[in-house]
Amino acid sequence: ILQYYHKHSPSCFKDLKVKDKKPMILFQETVKTIIKEKEDRNEASNKITQKLIHMRDILERWKISGLNRKMQMKPRKWEESLTVNGEVVKRCVELQLILKWGGDLTKLGEKQSINLGQR
């Protein structure tokens, strides 16, 4: 998940917000890959794997379109390391992942959206 963050975030100090279809599908594939690796190492019952399975289930629940789910990654800890050239580089080593999802729009919500849109 940290690799996904570093690949898609412009800075290791900024939050990454994902709402679009393509990055969400890439994240879904990342989660599936991690789950498969953990299952291959017989780690399917540990707490982190169970959370990953829960995320996978949420991501697969509906067709990825619109704003039925969004994700935010917030960096929390960083480490400095030296590159081959001797440069000091900071990388995020811990982040908070927030996954939000909603269900189907109710009739009341639909009416409220229509009324709001007509104003």
C-alpha positions in Angstrom: 0.0 0.0 0.0 2.9 2.3 0.7 4.2 1.6 -2.8 0.8 2.6 -4.2 1.0 5.8 -2.2 4.5 6.8 -3.3 3.6 6.0 -6.9 0.5 8.2 -7.0 1.2 11.0 -4.5 3.1 14.1 -5.8 4.8 14.5 -2.4 5.4 12.1 0.5 4.1 14.8 2.9 0.7 15.4 1.2 -2.5 13.5 1.6 -3.5 11.4 -1.4 -7.2 11.5 -2.3 -8.6 8.9 -4.8 -12.0 9.3 -6.3 -11.5 8.4 -10.0 -12.2 5.0 -11.5 -8.7 4.1 -12.8 -6.7 4.8 -9.6 -9.4 3.1 -7.5 -9.2 0.0 -9.7 -5.4 0.0 -9.4 -5.7 0.2 -5.6 -8.3 -2.6 -5.7 -5.8 -4.8 -7.6 -3.0 -3.8 -5.1 -5.2 -5.0 -2.2 -6.1 -8.3 -4.0 -2.3 -8.9 -4.6 -1.5 -8.3 -0.9 -4.3 -10.6 0.2 -3.0 -13.4 -2.1 0.5 -13.0 -0.8 -0.7 -13.2 2.8 -2.8 -16.3 2.1 0.2 -17.9 0.4 2.2 -17.3 3.6 -0.7 -18.7 5.8 -1.4 -15.3 7.3 -5.1 -15.2 6.2 -6.4 -15.1 9.8 -4.3 -12.2 11.2 -5.9 -8.8 11.9 -4.3 -6.9 9.0 -5.3 -9.5 6.4 -8.9 -9.4 7.7 -8.9 -5.6 7.3 -7.6 -6.0 3.8 -10.3 -8.5 3.0 -12.9 -6.0 4.3 -11.5 -3.3 2.1 -11.5 -5.6 -0.9 -15.2 -6.5 -0.3 -16.1 -2.8 -0.1 -14.2 -2.0 -3.3 -15.9 -4.9 -5.1 -19.4 -4.2 -3.7 -20.6 -1.9 -6.5 -19.4 -1.1 -10.0 -16.7 1.6 -9.7 -18.4 4.7 -11.0 -19.5 8.1 -9.7 -18.9 8.9 -6.1 -20.1 5.7 -4.4 -16.7 5.4 -2.7 -13.5 7.4 -2.1 -10.2 6.9 -0.4 -7.8 9.1 1.4 -4.2 8.2 2.4 -2.6 10.5 5.1 1.1 10.1 5.8 2.0 9.8 9.5 5.7 8.8 9.7 8.7 9.4 7.5 12.2 8.0 7.4 15.3 9.5 5.8 17.5 7.3 3.6 20.5 7.8 1.3 20.3 7.2 -2.4 23.1 5.8 -4.5 24.1 9.3 -5.3 24.5 10.2 -1.6 21.3 12.3 -1.5 19.1 12.3 1.5 15.5 11.3 0.6 12.5 11.2 2.9 9.9 8.5 2.4 6.6 7.8 4.1 6.8 4.6 6.1 3.4 4.8 7.8 0.1 6.2 6.7 -3.5 6.3 7.7 -5.9 4.9 5.1 -9.5 6.1 5.1 -12.0 4.4 2.9 -15.5 5.9 2.6 -18.5 4.3 0.9 -22.1 4.8 0.6 -25.1 2.7 -0.3 -27.8 3.2 -2.8 -29.5 6.6 -3.0 -32.9 6.5 -1.2 -36.0 8.1 -2.6 -35.8 10.9 -0.1 -32.1 11.5 -1.0 -33.1 11.5 -4.7 -35.8 14.1 -4.1 -33.5 16.3 -2.1 -30.8 16.1 -4.8 -33.4 17.1 -7.5 -34.6 20.0 -5.3 -31.1 21.2 -4.7 -30.2 21.0 -8.3 -33.2 23.0 -9.4 -32.2 26.0 -7.1 
